[in-house]
Amino acid sequence: MSKPLVVSSSSPGKDEAVRRLPSGLGNVRSSYGHMFTVQEEVWTGNHLQFRVAALAQSVSGSLDVTDDAVNLQIVLPWLLAKIAESIQPLIRKEGALLLEKK
């Protein structure tokens, strides 16, 4: 198993981030849904546990919202771990856009 990919973004506050994330994640699905399929998505308070399929690989992870940060941790299979560093800036950018005030 490879080392998890961890991406942190600043948060507009826990309550506001938890309010914005579901619709923002829907926008991510609309924009990038051709690259992955959500297999499981379970929210428990300010914690999201998920599993997706991408490039015929299963990917699991979690998203935790605190007062000042949103922390994403993704466990990648070896194939996707090889390209993880190149997609980390995209994940960080999309996360920031998702949480910004509209």
Secondary structure, 3 states (H helix, E strand, C coil): CCCCEEEEEECCCHHHHHHHHHHHHHHHHHHHCCCEEEEEEEEECCEEEEEEEECCEEEEEEEEECCCEEEEEEECCHHHHHHHHHHHHHHHHHHHHHHCCC
